[in-house]
Amino acid sequence: MLVDSHCHLDFAAFDNDRDFILARCRDLNIERILVPGVAAEQWPKVVELVNAEEQLLFAVGIHPWWIEANWTDKDVTGELVKLEEYLVHDDCVAVGECGLDANIDRAMAMQQQVLEQQLTLADRFDKPVILHSVKSHNPLLQSLKRFPNARGVVHAFTGSYQQGMDLWKRGFYLGIGGVITYERAAKTRDAVTRLPAEALLLETDAPDMPLAGKQGERNSPLVLPDILQALAELRDDSPDVLARITRENFRHLFQV
């Protein structure tokens, strides 16, 4: 049995064949899929989807891509009030997707403010966080130092072994997806061979992050077995063992 710890199944890219994909996931023994929310206007669709499919769980957060440049402190507070309303839902297992991204035209100070307020909510509601981090390892660690009890996962991990260990020691799992199928991702491929299996979660980040050879195509949770196989080959380990460990990691982190 496999678990996709990060899949945007609510996105419009799946509107035409979502039911088919979920049925095929069941055929492939993908027992759980976690759907992370990214913005307030999208959270109701996530909840509606999860209510209809028992194999789905969800999280809600404010992704840095959806932070508006003209937001005031009042605007941020309003978004966080909305977020709180979803955190009490039985199938809401985390805060996120939230985080930092140095590749976008949003001030890092604003991004950190929004992230840290979500970390505050995660602490208050005793939930893990799902973190997005692009070229922001150091500022991310700066924010996490202010929240010593924070736990969660840095999804779509593309860092080095040392960066991975820094995060793991702080209580954060590492989401491993399609990037490890690219030979050019030597740093991350090396990292996943050396990091403890107990630190890893499997994910697709569908419809984004396609596997090598599939660039430009829509990604899908149906490729999760291929990611597992790639990870097993890099680590010279058993796919069955890695499937079991990563599933248990998921259950431990999200308390399901």
BADO-576741 format. One record per residue (C-alpha): residue number from 1; residue in one letter; x, y, z. Coordinates in steps of 0.001 Angstrom, whole numbers, plus 524288, in hexadecimal, padded with zeros to 5 digits. Example, Ala and Ser with C-alpha at 12.3 -4.5 7.8 and 13.67 -1.06 7.14 Angstrom:
{atom 1 'A' {8300C 7EE6C 81E78}}
{atom 2 'S' {83566 7FBDC 81BE4}}
% end
This chain:
{atom 1 'M' {80000 80000 80000}}
{atom 2 'L' {80502 80D6C 7FC1D}}
{atom 3 'V' {80231 81B3D 800BD}}
{atom 4 'D' {80350 82798 7F884}}
{atom 5 'S' {80685 831E3 802AE}}
{atom 6 'H' {804DC 83D81 7F97E}}
{atom 7 'C' {7FBC1 83E0D 7EDBC}}
{atom 8 'H' {7F395 84997 7E900}}
{atom 9 'L' {7E87B 840FE 7E474}}
{atom 10 'D' {7DF0F 84C5F 7E5D2}}
{atom 11 'F' {7E598 85442 7DAF8}}
{atom 12 'A' {7DE40 8565A 7CE45}}
{atom 13 'A' {7E80A 84DAE 7C723}}
{atom 14 'F' {7E09C 84202 7CCD6}}
{atom 15 'D' {7D2B7 846B8 7CA94}}
{atom 16 'N' {7D099 83DEF 7BEC1}}
{atom 17 'D' {7D58D 83106 7C43E}}
{atom 18 'R' {7D6A5 8322B 7D30A}}
{atom 19 'D' {7CD86 826B9 7D5C5}}
{atom 20 'F' {7D4ED 81E04 7CC4B}}
{atom 21 'I' {7E1E7 82174 7D292}}
{atom 22 'L' {7DCCF 81E9D 7E028}}
{atom 23 'A' {7D7AD 81173 7DBA9}}
{atom 24 'R' {7E4D8 80E26 7D58D}}
{atom 25 'C' {7EB9E 81255 7E21B}}
{atom 26 'R' {7E3B0 80839 7E95C}}
{atom 27 'D' {7E7CC 7FE06 7DF52}}
{atom 28 'L' {7F608 801C4 7E1B9}}
{atom 29 'N' {7F497 80086 7F08B}}
{atom 30 'I' {7F628 80F1D 7F2CE}}
{atom 31 'E' {7EE6F 80F57 7FF4E}}
{atom 32 'R' {7EF87 81D9D 80335}}
{atom 33 'I' {7F165 82A95 7FC2F}}
{atom 34 'L' {7F38D 8374A 8036F}}
{atom 35 'V' {7EE49 84344 7FC63}}
{atom 36 'P' {7F4A2 84FE1 80138}}
{atom 37 'G' {7ECFD 85C8B 7FFFC}}
{atom 38 'V' {7F40E 86882 7FAD7}}
{atom 39 'A' {7EA75 873F2 7FBB7}}
{atom 40 'A' {7DDB8 87783 80260}}
{atom 41 'E' {7D5CC 877C3 7F5D0}}
{atom 42 'Q' {7D9D0 869BF 7F31B}}
{atom 43 'W' {7D7C8 863AE 8009A}}
{atom 44 'P' {7C911 86117 7FEE4}}
{atom 45 'K' {7CBD0 858C2 7F2CF}}
{atom 46 'V' {7D5E3 85101 7FA63}}
{atom 47 'V' {7CC37 84E2F 8054B}}
{atom 48 'E' {7C187 84A74 7FBBF}}
{atom 49 'L' {7CABA 840FA 7F4FC}}
{atom 50 'V' {7CF7F 83ADF 8019E}}
{atom 51 'N' {7C1AB 8395F 806CC}}
{atom 52 'A' {7BE61 8315C 7FAB3}}
{atom 53 'E' {7CA6C 8287B 7FAC7}}
{atom 54 'E' {7CE65 82135 80705}}
{atom 55 'Q' {7DC36 81E8C 80213}}
{atom 56 'L' {7DF07 82D32 80251}}
{atom 57 'L' {7E3CE 835E9 80D47}}
{atom 58 'F' {7E682 84463 80C90}}
{atom 59 'A' {7EE0E 84FD7 811F4}}
{atom 60 'V' {7EBA2 85E6A 810B2}}
{atom 61 'G' {7F5A0 86916 80F68}}
{atom 62 'I' {7F998 87592 808A3}}
{atom 63 'H' {803D1 87252 7FE68}}
{atom 64 'P' {80DAD 87D33 7FBAE}}
{atom 65 'W' {80975 87DA0 7ED5E}}
{atom 66 'W' {7FBEF 881C7 7F1E4}}
{atom 67 'I' {8007A 88CC8 7FABA}}
{atom 68 'E' {7FBEA 89992 7F4C4}}
{atom 69 'A' {8063F 8A440 7F3B3}}
{atom 70 'N' {7FCD6 8AE8C 7F8DA}}
{atom 71 'W' {7F867 8A6FB 804E6}}
{atom 72 'T' {7F810 8AED0 81184}}
{atom 73 'D' {7F921 8A924 81F24}}
{atom 74 'K' {7EA45 8A99E 81F95}}
{atom 75 'D' {7E962 8A1A3 81304}}
{atom 76 'V' {7F29A 8975E 81867}}
{atom 77 'T' {7EACC 89691 8250B}}
{atom 78 'G' {7DE58 894AB 81D32}}
{atom 79 'E' {7E449 88960 81593}}
{atom 80 'L' {7E8FD 882F9 82216}}
{atom 81 'V' {7DB8B 88410 82851}}
{atom 82 'K' {7D5F8 87CB1 81C9F}}
{atom 83 'L' {7E0B3 8727F 81DE8}}
{atom 84 'E' {7DD54 86FF3 82C20}}
{atom 85 'E' {7CF83 86C29 82833}}
{atom 86 'Y' {7D4DF 860C6 8202C}}
{atom 87 'L' {7DED1 85BE7 82A10}}
{atom 88 'V' {7D437 85604 832AB}}
{atom 89 'H' {7CF60 84D08 827BE}}
{atom 90 'D' {7D144 83E8F 82AF3}}
{atom 91 'D' {7D896 83BC3 81E53}}
{atom 92 'C' {7E16D 847B5 81F34}}
{atom 93 'V' {7EE60 841ED 8236C}}
{atom 94 'A' {7F7D1 84D5B 8219B}}
{atom 95 'V' {7FA1C 85BB8 81EF8}}
{atom 96 'G' {7FF19 85DC7 8113C}}
{atom 97 'E' {80347 85EDB 806EC}}
{atom 98 'C' {80AB7 86AA4 80BD0}}
{atom 99 'G' {818CA 86F06 80B95}}
{atom 100 'L' {822E7 87763 804BF}}
{atom 101 'D' {826E0 87924 7F68C}}
{atom 102 'A' {83246 8819F 7F255}}
{atom 103 'N' {82E6E 88054 7E3FE}}
{atom 104 'I' {8222E 888BC 7E4CB}}
{atom 105 'D' {82035 8976C 7E594}}
{atom 106 'R' {81B12 897A2 7F37A}}
{atom 107 'A' {8236C 89DBB 7FE0A}}
{atom 108 'M' {829C0 89340 80669}}
{atom 109 'A' {825F0 89AF4 81296}}
{atom 110 'M' {81792 899FB 80EBA}}
{atom 111 'Q' {81909 88B96 80B97}}
{atom 112 'Q' {81F4A 8890B 818CA}}
{atom 113 'Q' {814A1 890A6 81FC9}}
{atom 114 'V' {809EB 88883 8197A}}
{atom 115 'L' {81165 87BE1 81BC0}}
{atom 116 'E' {81421 87EB5 829FD}}
{atom 117 'Q' {80604 8820A 82CBC}}
{atom 118 'Q' {8025D 874DA 826FE}}
{atom 119 'L' {80CB6 86E53 82F61}}
{atom 120 'T' {8063F 874F5 83B02}}
{atom 121 'L' {7F92E 86F06 8372E}}
{atom 122 'A' {7FF69 861B1 8353F}}
{atom 123 'D' {804D0 8627F 842F7}}
{atom 124 'R' {7F7C5 866C5 84897}}
{atom 125 'F' {7F02E 85C02 84196}}
{atom 126 'D' {7FB0D 851F6 843C0}}
{atom 127 'K' {7FC36 84EDB 83548}}
{atom 128 'P' {80800 84C70 82C93}}
{atom 129 'V' {80B32 855A4 8216C}}
{atom 130 'I' {80D84 852F2 81303}}
{atom 131 'L' {81868 85BD5 80E75}}
{atom 132 'H' {81BD5 86104 800FB}}
{atom 133 'S' {82A04 8655A 80040}}
{atom 134 'V' {830B1 86A2D 7F3E0}}
{atom 135 'K' {83E64 86FCA 7F52C}}
{atom 136 'S' {83AA8 873BB 802FB}}
{atom 137 'H' {8411F 869B8 80BDC}}
{atom 138 'N' {847AE 873B0 814CD}}
{atom 139 'P' {83C08 87CE3 816B7}}
{atom 140 'L' {8337B 870F2 818BB}}
{atom 141 'L' {83C63 86C32 823A1}}
{atom 142 'Q' {83C29 879EF 82975}}
{atom 143 'S' {82D60 87959 82A43}}
{atom 144 'L' {82D35 86B87 82F96}}
{atom 145 'K' {836A9 86F39 83A7E}}
{atom 146 'R' {82BD3 877D3 83FE6}}
{atom 147 'F' {822EF 86BE5 840CD}}
{atom 148 'P' {82A95 86120 8479B}}
{atom 149 'N' {81EA9 85847 8486C}}
{atom 150 'A' {81B9C 85919 839E0}}
{atom 151 'R' {81B0C 84C60 8325B}}
{atom 152 'G' {816F8 848A5 824B0}}
{atom 153 'V' {81C70 84624 81724}}
{atom 154 'V' {82445 84E10 80D72}}
{atom 155 'H' {81DBE 84999 8010F}}
{atom 156 'A' {82472 847FD 7F3E1}}
{atom 157 'F' {831A4 84747 7FA80}}
{atom 158 'T' {83CB1 84ACF 7F127}}
{atom 159 'G' {84781 84DD5 7FABA}}
{atom 160 'S' {85442 847B4 7FEDB}}
{atom 161 'Y' {856A9 83D19 808DF}}
{atom 162 'Q' {85AC2 8473B 812EF}}
{atom 163 'Q' {84EB3 84F98 81079}}
{atom 164 'G' {84647 84384 811B6}}
{atom 165 'M' {84C87 83FCF 81E99}}
{atom 166 'D' {84AEB 84DCD 823A3}}
{atom 167 'L' {83C5D 84CC3 8212B}}
{atom 168 'W' {83AF8 83EE0 8262C}}
{atom 169 'K' {8419F 84289 832FB}}
{atom 170 'R' {837AA 84D8A 83478}}
{atom 171 'G' {82C58 8440D 83358}}
{atom 172 'F' {8298B 84514 824D8}}
{atom 173 'Y' {827D7 83A04 81B4C}}
{atom 174 'L' {82C15 83B92 80D2A}}
{atom 175 'G' {8228B 839DC 801F3}}
{atom 176 'I' {828DF 83215 7F6F3}}
{atom 177 'G' {8231B 8330F 7E957}}
{atom 178 'G' {82624 83309 7DAF5}}
{atom 179 'V' {83290 83B26 7DC02}}
{atom 180 'I' {83A39 82EE2 7DFA7}}
{atom 181 'T' {8377C 82945 7D21C}}
{atom 182 'Y' {83FE5 833D4 7CBCA}}
{atom 183 'E' {84E4B 83072 7CA81}}
{atom 184 'R' {851D1 83ED5 7CB2D}}
{atom 185 'A' {84C58 83F72 7D907}}
{atom 186 'A' {85904 8396E 7DE0B}}
{atom 187 'K' {858EA 8409F 7EB16}}
{atom 188 'T' {84B5A 83C15 7EEC1}}
{atom 189 'R' {84D40 82E5C 7E95E}}
{atom 190 'D' {85952 82D2F 7F1E3}}
{atom 191 'A' {851D7 83270 7FD96}}
{atom 192 'V' {846DE 8286D 7FCB9}}
{atom 193 'T' {850AD 81D4C 7FC57}}
{atom 194 'R' {85661 821C3 8095A}}
{atom 195 'L' {84AFA 82765 810F1}}
{atom 196 'P' {84429 81E0D 81A4C}}
{atom 197 'A' {8381A 817C1 81473}}
{atom 198 'E' {83106 81BDC 820DA}}
{atom 199 'A' {83261 82A02 81C1B}}
{atom 200 'L' {82BAB 82810 80EF3}}
{atom 201 'L' {81DF5 82949 80980}}
{atom 202 'L' {819B7 82624 7FB9F}}
{atom 203 'E' {81289 83062 7F3A5}}
{atom 204 'T' {80F16 833FB 7E5B4}}
{atom 205 'D' {80BB5 8428C 7E6D9}}
{atom 206 'A' {80287 83FDC 7DB78}}
{atom 207 'P' {7FEF9 84622 7D25D}}
{atom 208 'D' {80CA8 84C15 7D36F}}
{atom 209 'M' {81A25 845C8 7D483}}
{atom 210 'P' {8194C 83B9C 7C98B}}
{atom 211 'L' {82312 8309A 7C8EC}}
{atom 212 'A' {82EE5 830BC 7BFEC}}
{atom 213 'G' {82AA5 82E94 7B1EE}}
{atom 214 'K' {81D26 83421 7B4BA}}
{atom 215 'Q' {820A8 84288 7B4BB}}
{atom 216 'G' {81566 84B17 7B061}}
{atom 217 'E' {80B47 840C1 7B3B8}}
{atom 218 'R' {80199 84106 7BED2}}
{atom 219 'N' {806A6 83966 7CA63}}
{atom 220 'S' {7FDA8 82FE5 7D16D}}
{atom 221 'P' {7FD10 82841 7DE31}}
{atom 222 'L' {7FD69 81C18 7D5A0}}
{atom 223 'V' {80C37 81DAE 7D465}}
{atom 224 'L' {80E58 81BA3 7E2F7}}
{atom 225 'P' {812E2 80D77 7E0E1}}
{atom 226 'D' {81CFE 81285 7D732}}
{atom 227 'I' {82246 81C18 7E14C}}
{atom 228 'L' {822F9 81118 7EB34}}
{atom 229 'Q' {82A70 808B6 7E174}}
{atom 230 'A' {833F6 813CD 7DE63}}
{atom 231 'L' {8365F 815F5 7ECE6}}
{atom 232 'A' {83891 80766 7EF2B}}
{atom 233 'E' {84264 806B6 7E40F}}
{atom 234 'L' {849F5 81293 7E8ED}}
{atom 235 'R' {84A84 80D08 7F6A7}}
{atom 236 'D' {84C84 7FEE9 7F257}}
{atom 237 'D' {8412F 7FB7C 7FB09}}
{atom 238 'S' {83497 7F3CA 7FA46}}
{atom 239 'P' {828B8 7FB0E 7F4D9}}
{atom 240 'D' {82005 7F39F 7FE4A}}
{atom 241 'V' {8283E 7F7BB 809EF}}
{atom 242 'L' {8287F 805F3 80591}}
{atom 243 'A' {819D2 805C5 80315}}
{atom 244 'R' {81796 800EC 810F0}}
{atom 245 'I' {820EA 80A99 81741}}
{atom 246 'T' {81BF1 8167C 80FDC}}
{atom 247 'R' {80DE0 81289 812B3}}
{atom 248 'E' {810E8 8117C 82129}}
{atom 249 'N' {817EC 81E9E 8209C}}
{atom 250 'F' {80B9A 824A0 81AD5}}
{atom 251 'R' {8030E 81E9F 82540}}
{atom 252 'H' {80C09 82315 83013}}
{atom 253 'L' {80D05 83119 82B3D}}
{atom 254 'F' {7FEBC 8333F 827FE}}
{atom 255 'Q' {7F924 82A91 832C7}}
{atom 256 'V' {7F097 8226E 829BF}}
% end
